[in-house]
Amino acid sequence: QASGFVTIAGGYDSNINSATNVLEHDIAAPGGPVTFALTPASLETDTGFMDVRTGLSIVQPVNNRQIRFLNLSLQNRDNADIFSGDNYDYAQLAATGGWLLRRGSAQWRFPVNLQALSVQSDESRYMATAGVEYSRPLAANTAMSWFGQAGAMHYPAQQARNASLALVGGAYTWNGKTTPLRVVMSLHVGTEPAEDDDFDYNGRDYVAARVNL
């Protein structure tokens, strides 16, 4: 079975560069605090954007318990002209393939993901991960799943940012019995330590929670 999609969306980002809107800042100096002002390019910037995504999904049953799958996707985001043309524009190409196993009502999924990201038309980051996911129903309209992932990120132009990654988490799904409503709540923790100990400040640890309706 093969299926594909194309989506086009427009939107508005109130702070595309994740910057401050405070113009003047004080920094400590031997003779006392010194005040300096940021340039317009360093301040919070808003913009409209256009987002185009396309993808292809291929599913091949091996038998009634095993399935091979492959998903390919391409996303391109074009922001309105801010300062210099393609600031913060990006394109992302991703491929995910793997194996799905069913054991009774439980399901195991073993995905391998490859991803290439280009920001402002520059070769920015490559990422490779392997994971495992386990899910099973709890009742007629609820299910629980657990997942883990490990991999690495490589920055061709900024080797100091290279990092490993690992995360684990779980999710709870509820489907309405009389309404077409589906709620997915998930929580995961992760770590991305820098590969080079001299640049450990480029690593991070995080906790994330999401609710999808």
Disulfide bonds with the S-S distance in Angstrom:
none
